[in-house]
Amino acid sequence: MTEPTASPLASLHNVQVHYGDVAALQGVSFSLHRGEVLALLGRNGAGKSTAISLLLGLRRADAGRVELLGGDPQDRNRRGGIGVMLQATALPPVLQVRELIDLARTCYVDPRSLEDCLALAGLTDLARRRYGQLSGGQQRRVQFAIAVCGRPQLLFLDEPTTGLDIQARQQLWQAIRQLAAEGCGVLLTTHYLEEAEALAQRVVVIEQGRVVADGPLAQFRQQLAPRRIRCRSALDVETLKTWPGVREVVRDGLRLQLLAEPAEPVVARLLAEDPQLQELDVHGGGLADAFVELTREAA
């Protein structure tokens, strides 16, 4: 990943948006830098789509400041430096894949070659197929190829792998990593939390129109999602609950499950306190656990 520069590619500064009496965004601030994959997460209605519409110049904020590539998102010159893949996209079904990508390439001064676009999206073998004959997942890959054909400085991906099988999803993930390594900033929204975990260096979580987390993925995952320790042991549950770092203990017969952070001293103490301990297993807290905890606390 390219190190972030001082000047972000896109940013929201204390932004507020209202739809009538409903506050969609309340003082939201975050930024995205060159070479960074940022996952913008939130439940339905949390404000993600509104934030993206501001950055794309599709609407104005009621208060605060929005910047895209150093200027106003509604400036046509700024828009030329971005690529966008939205959830809902209508393309002519009778055109071939190569024709659609070539048509999009004419909008840019220095586009990627057709061959590069096809390869990035895994479409080389489908280049002469009509768009309307493709599966939903294949159509998403065409939309991705169109989004990246102009060599964007900043790429917006809204649920990019919906409808893709496992192999196609992995291929698209690799393409996103390649683009970030080349210096492209990527703003990703997804309901597949394993996708955010696989791609993002930073995560911004929005709940009820407010940012409730903004930072490196590993940082807040460790803080909010304690690790799970499973084992077979006769140790007393109530005693275990008093140990430093232990947040929860559940017994099922001889099997114990502990939620603990940090986990290492708890594991060491388990081994010391119970020489007969068996089937020890430790799992790291995942992004899904952290996301649930964040949104629960905010709500």
BAFI-3210 file (N, C-alpha, C; in Angstrom, 3 decimals, decimal comma, padded with zeros to 6 digits):
// residues 299
n [1|2|3|4|5|6|7|8|9|10|11|12|13|14|15|16|17|18|19|20|21|22|23|24|25|26|27|28|29|30|31|32|33|34|35|36|37|38|39|40|41|42|43|44|45|46|47|48|49|50|51|52|53|54|55|56|57|58|59|60|61|62|63|64|65|66|67|68|69|70|71|72|73|74|75|76|77|78|79|80|81|82|83|84|85|86|87|88|89|90|91|92|93|94|95|96|97|98|99|100|101|102|103|104|105|106|107|108|109|110|111|112|113|114|115|116|117|118|119|120|121|122|123|124|125|126|127|128|129|130|131|132|133|134|135|136|137|138|139|140|141|142|143|144|145|146|147|148|149|150|151|152|153|154|155|156|157|158|159|160|161|162|163|164|165|166|167|168|169|170|171|172|173|174|175|176|177|178|179|180|181|182|183|184|185|186|187|188|189|190|191|192|193|194|195|196|197|198|199|200|201|202|203|204|205|206|207|208|209|210|211|212|213|214|215|216|217|218|219|220|221|222|223|224|225|226|227|228|229|230|231|232|233|234|235|236|237|238|239|240|241|242|243|244|245|246|247|248|249|250|251|252|253|254|255|256|257|258|259|260|261|262|263|264|265|266|267|268|269|270|271|272|273|274|275|276|277|278|279|280|281|282|283|284|285|286|287|288|289|290|291|292|293|294|295|296|297|298|299]
n.u [000,846|000,506|001,888|-000,174|-000,678|-000,183|-002,297|-005,604|-007,436|-010,173|-012,641|-014,750|-015,883|-017,094|-019,798|-023,248|-026,455|-029,838|-032,984|-035,828|-037,205|-035,534|-032,359|-029,809|-027,011|-024,817|-022,615|-020,445|-017,179|-014,491|-011,665|-009,966|-007,061|-004,385|-003,653|-004,962|-007,287|-010,410|-012,958|-016,288|-018,649|-021,857|-025,170|-028,220|-029,614|-027,989|-026,501|-024,553|-024,955|-025,751|-023,419|-021,700|-023,027|-022,590|-019,792|-019,612|-020,708|-023,420|-025,270|-025,658|-024,172|-025,877|-024,515|-021,071|-018,049|-017,130|-014,782|-013,256|-010,633|-009,141|-010,893|-014,176|-016,701|-018,670|-017,502|-016,764|-014,241|-013,059|-014,512|-013,617|-011,453|-012,219|-013,534|-016,512|-018,551|-021,644|-024,455|-026,794|-026,925|-027,555|-027,008|-026,664|-028,187|-027,690|-025,164|-021,785|-019,429|-016,800|-017,416|-018,886|-016,957|-015,036|-016,530|-016,834|-014,163|-013,632|-014,269|-012,136|-008,860|-006,437|-006,900|-007,002|-005,816|-007,995|-007,510|-006,205|-008,258|-010,151|-008,667|-008,178|-010,736|-011,358|-012,513|-011,709|-012,330|-014,950|-015,310|-016,631|-019,226|-022,684|-023,940|-026,460|-026,653|-025,194|-024,553|-025,709|-023,493|-021,393|-022,090|-021,621|-018,848|-018,277|-019,175|-017,304|-014,973|-015,546|-015,583|-012,892|-011,572|-010,652|-008,291|-008,590|-007,938|-009,280|-011,478|-014,783|-016,543|-019,437|-020,866|-019,399|-019,054|-021,434|-023,397|-021,313|-019,418|-017,269|-014,682|-014,627|-014,993|-012,646|-010,835|-011,578|-011,019|-008,228|-007,668|-008,487|-006,640|-004,338|-004,815|-004,822|-002,171|-000,955|-001,476|-004,048|-006,821|-009,360|-012,733|-014,784|-017,903|-019,689|-021,674|-020,624|-018,729|-016,408|-015,216|-014,513|-012,693|-010,744|-009,740|-009,527|-007,506|-008,259|-011,146|-014,298|-017,052|-020,440|-023,224|-026,558|-026,211|-023,838|-020,279|-018,951|-016,688|-013,373|-010,537|-007,460|-008,029|-007,114|-006,736|-009,242|-010,627|-009,284|-009,719|-012,491|-013,485|-013,179|-011,031|-011,896|-011,711|-011,555|-011,961|-011,510|-012,244|-012,308|-012,395|-013,728|-016,487|-017,372|-015,103|-013,342|-014,479|-013,583|-010,994|-008,414|-009,021|-010,873|-014,008|-016,371|-017,791|-018,757|-020,201|-020,500|-021,249|-018,265|-016,946|-015,586|-016,113|-014,476|-014,508|-012,010|-009,598|-006,579|-005,736|-003,584|-002,345|-004,510|-004,773|-002,309|-002,670|-004,825|-003,607|-001,753|-003,369|-004,910|-003,734|-004,823|-006,129|-007,652|-007,976|-007,540|-008,264|-007,931|-009,436|-009,218|-010,802|-013,216|-013,987|-016,732|-017,703|-016,696|-018,051|-020,744|-020,643|-019,914|-022,088|-024,159|-023,520|-023,669|-026,338]
n.v [-001,205|002,213|004,871|007,127|010,483|013,996|015,506|014,661|012,510|012,639|014,091|014,623|017,213|017,801|017,450|018,022|016,765|016,965|015,409|016,735|016,736|014,838|013,876|012,963|012,903|013,793|015,926|014,599|013,463|012,422|011,120|010,151|008,700|008,595|005,430|003,987|001,679|002,131|001,066|001,794|001,416|000,417|000,062|-000,504|002,553|004,048|006,173|005,953|005,958|008,582|009,974|009,130|010,156|012,869|013,054|012,318|014,455|014,589|015,753|018,596|019,433|020,374|021,701|022,228|020,967|019,615|017,844|016,880|015,443|017,726|019,849|021,148|018,717|018,885|019,985|019,430|018,783|017,602|015,282|013,778|012,405|010,207|006,882|004,955|002,494|001,561|000,149|-000,200|-000,309|000,527|-000,766|-000,872|-003,732|-005,010|-004,493|-005,616|-006,843|-005,826|-003,626|-001,988|-001,333|-000,071|002,116|003,502|004,125|006,169|008,473|009,426|010,915|009,505|006,513|003,135|000,321|-001,645|-004,364|-004,498|-003,661|-005,702|-007,876|-007,163|-007,300|-009,918|-010,694|-011,468|-013,749|-013,284|-011,163|-010,765|-011,344|-010,475|-007,949|-008,331|-011,066|-012,022|-013,372|-012,199|-011,807|-011,711|-009,403|-007,537|-007,589|-006,450|-003,869|-003,149|-003,131|-000,960|001,062|001,286|001,914|004,452|004,987|005,805|008,165|007,915|005,492|004,483|001,943|000,302|-002,142|-004,185|-006,958|-008,300|-011,007|-012,399|-015,426|-017,462|-017,718|-015,647|-013,478|-013,518|-012,940|-010,351|-009,056|-009,259|-007,598|-005,127|-004,815|-004,570|-002,153|-000,366|-000,670|000,573|003,160|004,135|005,429|003,815|003,676|001,696|000,168|-002,316|-005,167|-007,546|-008,443|-009,901|-009,258|-006,562|-006,960|-008,386|-006,559|-003,841|-001,231|000,739|001,525|003,038|003,507|004,165|005,134|005,854|008,329|009,338|009,223|006,472|005,039|005,249|004,315|002,320|-001,017|-003,224|-002,044|-001,166|-003,515|-005,207|-003,832|-003,913|-006,450|-009,096|-011,976|-015,445|-018,087|-021,480|-024,528|-027,664|-028,008|-028,159|-025,896|-023,321|-021,384|-018,884|-018,024|-017,733|-015,556|-013,429|-012,982|-010,851|-009,242|-011,087|-011,211|-012,605|-015,746|-018,965|-022,082|-025,390|-028,335|-030,017|-028,269|-025,058|-021,655|-018,674|-015,148|-012,927|-010,299|-008,709|-011,906|-013,611|-013,644|-014,777|-017,303|-018,388|-018,456|-020,214|-022,619|-022,866|-023,035|-025,292|-028,286|-030,406|-029,461|-029,492|-029,616|-026,952|-023,929|-021,012|-018,206|-015,341|-012,160|-011,080|-008,776|-008,675|-009,131|-006,851|-004,846|-005,346|-004,823|-002,105|-000,816|-001,592|-000,325|002,349|002,592]
n.w [000,000|-000,823|001,042|002,932|001,811|002,675|001,696|001,319|-000,969|-000,967|001,169|004,022|006,071|009,079|008,261|007,591|006,835|005,982|005,518|005,131|008,279|009,195|010,247|008,283|008,140|010,724|011,569|010,313|009,643|007,689|005,851|002,802|001,507|-000,947|-002,369|-000,412|000,928|002,013|004,049|004,200|006,486|007,738|009,034|007,122|006,121|007,741|006,787|004,869|002,028|001,631|002,354|000,309|-001,925|-001,553|-001,896|-004,532|-005,733|-006,153|-004,563|-002,371|000,776|003,777|005,702|006,619|004,972|001,822|-000,059|-003,092|-004,696|-004,145|-004,594|-005,469|-005,467|-007,423|-009,595|-012,903|-013,839|-011,641|-011,390|-013,475|-012,538|-011,118|-010,565|-010,704|-009,292|-008,909|-007,029|-008,548|-011,946|-015,265|-018,409|-022,001|-023,256|-025,692|-026,613|-027,011|-024,562|-024,944|-026,533|-024,817|-022,875|-024,473|-025,321|-022,908|-022,450|-024,224|-022,923|-021,532|-021,229|-021,053|-021,106|-019,713|-021,607|-023,677|-023,396|-020,916|-019,197|-019,560|-018,602|-015,911|-014,818|-015,271|-017,716|-020,207|-021,748|-022,250|-023,904|-026,360|-025,877|-025,593|-023,430|-022,259|-022,256|-020,214|-016,917|-013,662|-011,960|-013,826|-015,203|-013,177|-013,130|-015,603|-015,088|-013,188|-014,758|-016,428|-014,517|-013,832|-016,127|-016,829|-015,485|-012,659|-010,020|-007,698|-006,553|-006,342|-004,881|-004,614|-002,915|-004,489|-005,120|-005,154|-006,097|-007,267|-007,742|-005,616|-006,749|-008,677|-006,987|-005,448|-007,488|-008,183|-005,780|-005,821|-007,992|-006,948|-004,876|-006,435|-007,792|-005,601|-004,801|-006,904|-006,317|-006,359|-004,604|-002,727|-002,029|-000,300|000,025|001,675|002,527|003,082|005,519|005,726|003,370|003,645|005,685|004,357|002,513|003,393|004,794|006,515|008,455|008,496|010,464|010,331|012,176|012,631|011,348|012,342|012,806|014,314|014,557|013,423|012,001|011,833|010,775|012,346|014,810|016,049|015,903|017,647|020,013|020,334|019,717|021,466|021,838|021,315|023,521|023,729|025,509|027,326|030,614|034,207|035,725|037,844|036,866|037,925|039,234|037,085|035,809|037,255|036,536|035,228|032,122|031,200|029,755|029,436|030,338|029,471|030,176|028,923|029,771|030,182|028,639|028,067|027,163|026,699|026,472|025,895|026,291|026,710|025,277|025,694|028,393|029,754|028,605|029,376|032,149|032,384|031,587|033,628|035,935|035,535|035,068|033,726|031,560|028,319|024,682|023,842|022,240|020,339|018,954|016,918|017,414|015,121|012,363|012,063|014,649|015,949|014,530|015,175|017,933|017,961|016,623|018,264|020,695|019,866|019,143]
ca.u [000,000|001,196|001,661|-001,038|-000,045|-000,778|-003,552|-006,465|-008,132|-011,566|-012,860|-015,924|-015,493|-018,218|-020,896|-024,612|-027,450|-031,176|-034,096|-036,938|-036,867|-034,675|-030,926|-029,139|-025,622|-024,724|-021,235|-019,591|-015,870|-013,485|-010,910|-009,395|-005,780|-003,827|-003,190|-005,657|-008,614|-011,206|-014,289|-017,320|-019,605|-022,995|-026,416|-029,088|-030,154|-027,061|-025,993|-023,461|-025,297|-025,747|-022,014|-021,151|-023,642|-021,900|-018,464|-019,782|-021,277|-024,821|-026,070|-024,883|-024,360|-026,549|-023,469|-019,795|-017,282|-016,861|-013,731|-012,922|-009,421|-008,694|-011,840|-015,610|-017,113|-019,542|-016,659|-016,633|-012,837|-012,767|-015,171|-012,840|-010,409|-012,788|-014,273|-017,656|-019,319|-022,784|-025,225|-027,747|-026,350|-028,237|-026,173|-027,368|-028,006|-027,336|-023,757|-020,825|-018,622|-015,714|-017,984|-019,243|-015,737|-014,442|-017,345|-016,476|-012,785|-013,579|-014,529|-010,926|-007,711|-005,417|-007,545|-006,342|-006,119|-009,121|-006,999|-005,962|-009,557|-010,719|-007,879|-008,398|-012,065|-011,544|-013,527|-011,071|-013,056|-016,340|-015,231|-017,571|-020,579|-023,568|-024,130|-027,721|-026,534|-024,330|-025,157|-025,610|-022,118|-020,580|-022,407|-020,914|-017,453|-018,243|-019,297|-016,003|-014,045|-015,879|-015,198|-011,433|-010,974|-010,062|-007,174|-009,027|-007,184|-010,150|-012,452|-015,911|-017,087|-020,616|-021,226|-018,880|-019,016|-022,759|-023,701|-020,125|-019,045|-016,071|-013,498|-014,701|-014,804|-011,221|-010,152|-011,852|-010,240|-006,843|-007,609|-008,581|-005,329|-003,389|-005,083|-004,348|-000,707|-000,567|-001,717|-005,465|-007,586|-010,583|-013,775|-015,541|-019,026|-020,040|-022,306|-019,790|-017,690|-015,147|-014,627|-013,836|-011,558|-009,718|-009,235|-009,388|-006,553|-008,976|-012,591|-015,156|-018,381|-021,465|-024,453|-027,508|-025,707|-022,624|-019,132|-018,728|-015,335|-012,545|-009,157|-006,958|-008,875|-006,598|-006,812|-010,509|-011,047|-008,699|-010,327|-013,922|-013,847|-012,281|-010,815|-012,621|-010,865|-012,352|-011,168|-012,177|-011,645|-013,224|-012,250|-014,990|-016,885|-017,423|-013,719|-012,784|-015,033|-012,860|-009,639|-008,215|-009,132|-011,994|-015,257|-017,545|-017,470|-019,922|-019,869|-021,377|-020,637|-016,859|-016,387|-015,658|-015,805|-014,176|-014,185|-010,956|-008,640|-005,734|-006,000|-002,377|-002,211|-005,597|-004,397|-001,211|-003,194|-005,616|-002,684|-001,125|-004,358|-005,512|-002,815|-005,596|-006,845|-007,558|-008,677|-007,416|-008,407|-008,072|-009,810|-009,175|-012,052|-013,348|-014,613|-018,171|-017,934|-016,443|-019,116|-021,946|-020,439|-019,934|-023,433|-024,990|-023,242|-024,160|-027,789]
ca.v [000,000|003,493|005,618|008,289|011,783|015,011|015,973|013,525|012,496|013,023|014,306|015,292|017,966|018,221|017,567|017,759|016,639|016,673|015,147|017,232|016,811|013,703|014,135|011,822|012,977|014,752|016,235|013,503|013,823|011,392|011,395|008,999|009,066|007,842|004,084|003,465|001,084|002,487|000,451|002,604|000,422|000,889|-000,642|000,182|003,786|004,698|007,409|005,673|006,399|010,052|010,407|008,893|011,093|014,152|012,966|012,225|015,703|014,387|016,678|019,494|019,319|021,508|022,406|021,525|021,082|018,369|018,041|015,754|015,720|019,079|020,900|020,936|017,497|019,151|020,446|018,343|018,396|016,694|014,005|013,017|011,642|009,149|005,777|004,659|001,272|001,622|-001,093|-000,275|000,256|000,084|-000,690|-001,423|-005,188|-005,559|-004,241|-006,580|-006,397|-004,988|-002,374|-001,160|-000,818|000,878|003,328|004,219|004,593|007,402|009,623|009,755|011,337|008,452|005,336|001,839|-000,395|-002,570|-005,649|-004,377|-003,607|-007,047|-008,750|-006,774|-007,737|-011,327|-010,740|-011,696|-014,783|-012,843|-009,864|-010,647|-011,678|-009,332|-007,676|-008,916|-012,518|-012,350|-013,554|-011,006|-011,651|-011,285|-007,997|-006,740|-007,496|-005,450|-002,568|-002,869|-002,776|000,403|001,980|001,453|002,094|005,781|005,110|006,772|008,399|007,519|004,527|004,218|000,604|000,118|-003,569|-004,590|-008,384|-008,903|-011,900|-013,088|-016,655|-017,322|-017,511|-014,299|-012,517|-013,488|-012,268|-008,921|-008,580|-009,102|-006,405|-003,965|-004,693|-004,083|-000,732|000,360|-000,686|001,553|004,500|004,507|005,349|003,032|003,764|000,457|-000,143|-003,721|-005,869|-008,714|-007,929|-010,575|-008,531|-005,401|-007,450|-008,848|-005,506|-002,480|-000,856|001,592|001,332|004,072|002,963|005,186|004,658|006,933|009,581|009,781|008,324|005,865|004,468|005,628|003,981|001,086|-002,174|-004,042|-001,297|-001,212|-004,906|-005,728|-003,151|-004,171|-007,842|-009,960|-013,294|-016,561|-019,175|-022,672|-025,598|-028,584|-027,735|-028,178|-024,652|-022,701|-020,285|-017,621|-017,617|-017,284|-014,238|-012,397|-012,829|-009,672|-009,463|-011,970|-010,444|-013,480|-017,166|-019,828|-023,501|-026,390|-029,566|-029,775|-027,297|-023,654|-020,622|-017,392|-013,981|-012,261|-009,433|-009,571|-013,333|-014,380|-013,951|-015,650|-018,655|-018,832|-018,751|-021,446|-023,749|-022,987|-023,385|-026,603|-029,153|-031,379|-028,735|-030,129|-029,060|-025,492|-023,342|-019,555|-017,550|-013,889|-011,441|-010,659|-007,488|-008,782|-008,940|-005,449|-004,044|-005,534|-004,141|-000,661|-000,339|-001,810|000,732|003,622|002,594]
ca.w [000,000|-000,825|002,275|002,764|001,678|003,535|001,105|000,995|-002,256|-000,711|002,601|004,583|007,258|009,914|007,297|008,040|005,767|006,475|004,602|005,931|009,699|009,531|010,098|007,657|008,592|011,830|011,908|009,838|009,095|007,421|004,629|002,103|000,924|-002,061|-002,081|000,763|000,794|003,184|004,069|004,848|006,955|008,511|008,747|006,168|006,661|008,671|006,198|003,919|000,677|001,634|002,340|-001,030|-002,866|-001,378|-002,498|-005,985|-006,242|-006,526|-003,770|-001,516|002,222|004,409|006,457|006,544|003,720|001,087|-001,051|-003,963|-005,465|-003,865|-004,965|-005,367|-006,155|-008,563|-010,689|-013,876|-013,932|-010,528|-011,638|-014,448|-011,865|-010,281|-011,158|-009,837|-009,504|-008,003|-006,934|-009,658|-013,166|-016,476|-019,604|-023,166|-023,251|-027,005|-026,907|-026,507|-023,432|-025,438|-027,033|-023,671|-022,259|-025,416|-025,282|-021,679|-022,560|-025,017|-022,044|-020,786|-022,027|-021,047|-020,520|-019,809|-022,841|-023,576|-022,919|-019,481|-018,523|-019,601|-017,739|-014,516|-014,397|-015,592|-018,782|-021,506|-022,505|-022,470|-024,566|-027,485|-025,430|-025,374|-022,005|-021,829|-022,170|-019,089|-015,592|-012,825|-011,512|-014,974|-015,452|-012,174|-013,548|-016,682|-014,439|-012,571|-015,837|-016,852|-013,437|-013,739|-017,456|-016,963|-014,537|-011,646|-008,790|-006,599|-007,041|-005,455|-005,107|-003,769|-002,953|-005,793|-005,421|-005,069|-007,213|-007,765|-007,064|-004,780|-007,576|-009,261|-005,900|-005,144|-008,596|-008,064|-004,640|-006,251|-008,833|-006,063|-004,222|-007,446|-008,017|-004,427|-004,846|-007,924|-005,786|-006,410|-003,367|-002,932|-001,008|-000,445|000,905|001,508|003,635|003,344|006,402|005,421|002,252|004,238|006,460|003,419|001,632|003,921|005,833|007,458|008,500|009,081|010,751|010,538|012,811|012,862|010,819|013,023|012,756|015,625|014,553|012,285|012,309|011,240|011,052|013,445|016,071|016,758|016,004|018,882|021,151|020,482|019,486|022,225|021,258|021,906|024,010|023,998|026,108|028,268|031,917|035,347|036,488|038,249|035,985|038,651|039,482|035,802|035,479|038,006|036,011|034,366|030,686|030,864|029,637|029,489|030,442|029,288|030,308|028,328|030,243|030,524|027,694|028,438|026,169|027,330|025,655|026,664|025,587|025,887|025,486|026,018|029,823|030,182|028,174|030,244|033,481|032,253|031,567|034,939|036,949|035,266|034,325|032,943|030,500|027,007|023,514|023,866|020,900|020,436|017,706|016,974|017,199|013,735|012,085|012,296|016,085|016,260|013,929|016,003|019,209|017,719|016,307|019,446|021,653|019,337|019,160]
c.u [000,873|000,870|000,767|-000,237|-000,769|-002,134|-004,424|-007,062|-009,577|-011,750|-014,201|-015,482|-016,755|-019,496|-022,233|-025,542|-028,778|-032,106|-035,364|-036,492|-035,899|-033,212|-030,260|-027,673|-025,519|-023,257|-020,242|-018,300|-015,059|-012,808|-010,331|-008,158|-005,378|-003,328|-003,882|-006,985|-009,356|-012,576|-015,236|-018,470|-020,725|-024,221|-027,213|-029,703|-029,226|-026,521|-024,892|-023,768|-025,305|-024,321|-021,403|-021,728|-023,014|-020,551|-018,537|-020,368|-022,722|-025,767|-025,131|-025,165|-025,101|-025,559|-022,201|-019,158|-016,995|-015,819|-013,473|-011,746|-009,019|-009,660|-013,280|-016,003|-018,014|-018,797|-016,417|-015,183|-012,446|-013,348|-014,398|-011,760|-010,931|-013,401|-015,349|-018,318|-020,431|-023,530|-026,137|-027,160|-027,079|-027,325|-026,919|-027,138|-027,520|-025,874|-022,880|-020,025|-017,521|-016,226|-018,338|-018,003|-015,069|-015,211|-016,998|-015,072|-012,680|-013,811|-013,266|-009,759|-006,681|-005,988|-006,625|-006,680|-007,301|-008,666|-006,756|-007,273|-010,192|-009,991|-008,127|-009,716|-012,326|-012,557|-012,955|-011,851|-014,491|-016,407|-016,274|-018,989|-021,396|-023,866|-025,391|-027,682|-025,710|-025,137|-025,004|-024,198|-021,192|-020,846|-021,719|-019,448|-017,289|-018,313|-017,998|-014,998|-014,291|-015,431|-013,699|-010,786|-010,282|-008,867|-007,530|-008,019|-007,951|-011,275|-013,509|-016,515|-018,213|-021,101|-020,701|-019,001|-020,362|-023,016|-022,517|-019,904|-017,702|-014,846|-013,483|-014,487|-013,326|-010,436|-010,365|-011,104|-008,786|-006,681|-007,655|-007,258|-004,293|-003,575|-004,589|-002,819|-000,175|-000,833|-003,159|-006,067|-008,905|-011,510|-014,740|-016,703|-019,431|-020,772|-021,584|-018,619|-016,367|-014,447|-013,888|-012,593|-010,411|-009,042|-008,809|-008,236|-007,230|-010,460|-013,237|-016,538|-019,324|-022,698|-025,315|-026,927|-024,472|-021,513|-018,873|-017,376|-014,634|-011,098|-008,718|-007,797|-008,407|-006,801|-008,150|-011,083|-010,529|-009,371|-011,748|-014,310|-012,883|-012,158|-011,570|-011,635|-011,789|-011,435|-012,085|-011,478|-012,725|-013,123|-013,608|-015,285|-016,838|-016,023|-013,087|-013,253|-014,293|-011,452|-009,532|-008,281|-010,294|-013,295|-016,501|-017,062|-018,766|-019,459|-020,940|-020,783|-019,219|-016,226|-016,634|-015,418|-015,626|-013,982|-013,198|-010,069|-007,887|-005,908|-004,782|-002,223|-003,314|-005,285|-003,301|-001,720|-004,063|-004,715|-002,032|-002,098|-004,926|-004,563|-003,542|-006,352|-006,597|-008,268|-008,674|-007,430|-008,671|-008,373|-009,789|-010,532|-012,112|-014,008|-016,109|-018,503|-017,754|-017,560|-020,400|-021,818|-020,531|-021,350|-024,383|-024,793|-023,808|-025,673|-028,323]
c.v [001,243|004,252|006,830|009,577|012,769|015,455|014,778|013,642|012,954|013,185|014,948|015,958|018,462|018,428|017,225|017,742|016,279|016,368|015,523|017,382|015,707|014,066|012,882|011,743|014,087|014,949|015,170|014,051|012,553|011,732|010,102|009,451|008,136|006,471|003,404|002,836|001,342|001,841|001,342|001,668|001,069|000,086|000,137|001,411|004,534|006,016|007,198|006,233|007,925|010,577|010,237|009,865|012,480|014,136|012,879|013,505|015,591|015,230|017,517|019,187|020,548|022,345|021,565|021,671|019,705|018,672|016,747|016,157|017,193|020,180|020,472|019,650|017,728|019,773|019,278|017,872|017,445|015,314|013,143|012,162|010,505|008,050|005,350|003,358|001,241|000,293|-001,275|000,440|-000,322|000,311|-001,332|-002,926|-005,755|-005,353|-005,334|-005,972|-005,454|-003,647|-001,436|-000,534|000,208|002,201|004,161|004,814|005,909|008,648|010,124|010,066|010,215|007,186|004,119|001,208|-001,324|-003,893|-005,613|-004,375|-004,990|-007,974|-008,447|-007,338|-009,210|-011,560|-011,096|-012,691|-014,384|-011,566|-009,692|-011,091|-010,403|-009,192|-008,349|-010,424|-012,967|-012,606|-012,269|-010,749|-011,189|-009,832|-007,087|-006,574|-006,518|-004,052|-002,172|-002,437|-001,357|001,414|002,249|001,824|003,452|006,032|006,081|006,936|007,887|006,658|004,288|002,866|000,359|-001,319|-004,226|-006,073|-009,076|-009,759|-012,658|-014,391|-016,460|-017,012|-016,108|-013,233|-012,385|-012,756|-010,759|-008,323|-008,334|-007,865|-005,134|-003,736|-004,132|-002,590|000,107|000,423|000,303|002,985|004,950|004,415|004,656|003,235|002,615|000,444|-001,579|-004,224|-007,174|-008,254|-008,644|-009,911|-007,286|-005,838|-007,862|-007,696|-004,221|-002,356|-000,013|001,337|002,553|003,462|004,117|004,526|005,863|008,292|010,126|008,753|007,794|005,158|004,909|005,322|002,721|-000,104|-002,935|-003,367|-001,470|-002,621|-005,507|-005,127|-003,644|-005,634|-008,753|-011,335|-014,367|-017,663|-020,342|-023,758|-026,532|-028,427|-027,769|-026,907|-023,991|-021,456|-018,948|-017,104|-017,060|-015,876|-013,108|-012,154|-011,567|-010,053|-010,329|-011,175|-011,324|-014,918|-017,959|-021,276|-024,346|-027,753|-029,273|-028,717|-025,876|-022,788|-019,314|-016,348|-013,155|-011,426|-008,603|-011,048|-014,080|-014,654|-014,856|-017,098|-019,206|-019,224|-020,011|-022,672|-023,963|-023,492|-024,793|-027,457|-030,173|-030,727|-029,376|-029,292|-027,529|-024,944|-021,853|-018,991|-016,047|-013,275|-010,887|-009,303|-007,538|-008,555|-007,474|-004,559|-004,141|-004,771|-002,626|-000,153|-000,551|-000,686|002,068|003,710|002,700]
c.w [000,000|000,448|002,025|002,666|002,573|003,008|000,732|-000,407|-002,089|000,786|002,864|005,875|007,970|009,089|007,953|006,835|006,409|005,307|005,358|007,371|010,124|009,256|009,532|008,049|009,629|012,209|011,478|009,234|008,868|006,104|004,079|001,359|-000,221|-001,595|-000,923|000,363|002,100|003,055|004,860|005,202|007,747|008,131|007,702|006,821|007,586|008,135|005,175|002,539|000,577|001,578|000,954|-002,035|-002,752|-002,089|-004,015|-006,586|-006,658|-005,682|-002,921|-000,051|002,730|005,208|006,388|005,165|003,132|000,021|-001,806|-004,831|-005,352|-004,219|-004,770|-006,118|-007,364|-009,744|-011,647|-014,010|-012,809|-010,828|-012,623|-013,809|-011,012|-011,150|-010,185|-010,265|-008,470|-007,982|-008,138|-010,869|-014,376|-017,678|-020,770|-023,297|-024,585|-027,352|-026,314|-025,347|-023,900|-025,951|-025,881|-023,035|-023,169|-025,423|-024,049|-021,791|-023,328|-024,164|-021,358|-021,718|-022,147|-020,424|-020,524|-021,152|-022,605|-022,974|-021,405|-018,692|-018,452|-018,638|-016,262|-013,988|-014,697|-016,689|-020,153|-022,355|-022,816|-023,300|-025,660|-027,134|-025,255|-023,874|-021,472|-021,703|-020,961|-017,818|-014,789|-012,341|-012,622|-015,320|-014,430|-012,557|-014,706|-016,073|-013,754|-013,636|-016,324|-015,798|-013,414|-015,065|-017,615|-016,071|-013,411|-010,521|-007,577|-007,158|-005,973|-005,824|-004,109|-003,925|-004,238|-006,120|-005,233|-006,310|-007,768|-007,010|-006,362|-005,628|-008,166|-008,191|-005,553|-006,229|-008,522|-006,879|-005,039|-007,123|-007,984|-005,344|-005,195|-007,677|-006,836|-004,410|-005,874|-007,478|-005,830|-005,006|-003,637|-001,736|-001,241|000,530|000,631|002,742|003,930|004,219|006,196|004,238|002,750|004,991|005,541|002,688|002,344|004,910|006,918|007,344|009,131|009,250|011,058|011,149|013,136|012,493|011,483|012,841|014,164|015,696|013,290|012,648|011,611|011,685|012,284|014,792|016,752|016,802|017,307|020,104|021,419|020,371|020,236|021,571|022,033|022,284|024,351|024,556|026,898|029,610|032,991|036,180|036,721|037,402|036,712|038,970|038,209|035,463|036,193|037,464|035,147|032,885|030,266|030,867|029,785|029,567|030,325|029,401|029,623|028,668|030,722|029,631|028,186|027,208|026,915|026,247|026,452|025,758|026,621|026,265|026,015|027,520|030,345|029,811|029,079|031,628|033,464|032,330|032,932|036,006|036,767|034,427|033,452|031,779|029,138|025,945|023,519|022,442|021,072|019,060|017,895|016,742|015,792|013,593|012,349|013,764|016,474|015,735|014,765|017,314|019,039|017,506|017,477|020,456|021,176|019,411|020,578]
res [m|t|e|p|t|a|s|p|l|a|s|l|h|n|v|q|v|h|y|g|d|v|a|a|l|q|g|v|s|f|s|l|h|r|g|e|v|l|a|l|l|g|r|n|g|a|g|k|s|t|a|i|s|l|l|l|g|l|r|r|a|d|a|g|r|v|e|l|l|g|g|d|p|q|d|r|n|r|r|g|g|i|g|v|m|l|q|a|t|a|l|p|p|v|l|q|v|r|e|l|i|d|l|a|r|t|c|y|v|d|p|r|s|l|e|d|c|l|a|l|a|g|l|t|d|l|a|r|r|r|y|g|q|l|s|g|g|q|q|r|r|v|q|f|a|i|a|v|c|g|r|p|q|l|l|f|l|d|e|p|t|t|g|l|d|i|q|a|r|q|q|l|w|q|a|i|r|q|l|a|a|e|g|c|g|v|l|l|t|t|h|y|l|e|e|a|e|a|l|a|q|r|v|v|v|i|e|q|g|r|v|v|a|d|g|p|l|a|q|f|r|q|q|l|a|p|r|r|i|r|c|r|s|a|l|d|v|e|t|l|k|t|w|p|g|v|r|e|v|v|r|d|g|l|r|l|q|l|l|a|e|p|a|e|p|v|v|a|r|l|l|a|e|d|p|q|l|q|e|l|d|v|h|g|g|g|l|a|d|a|f|v|e|l|t|r|e|a|a]
***
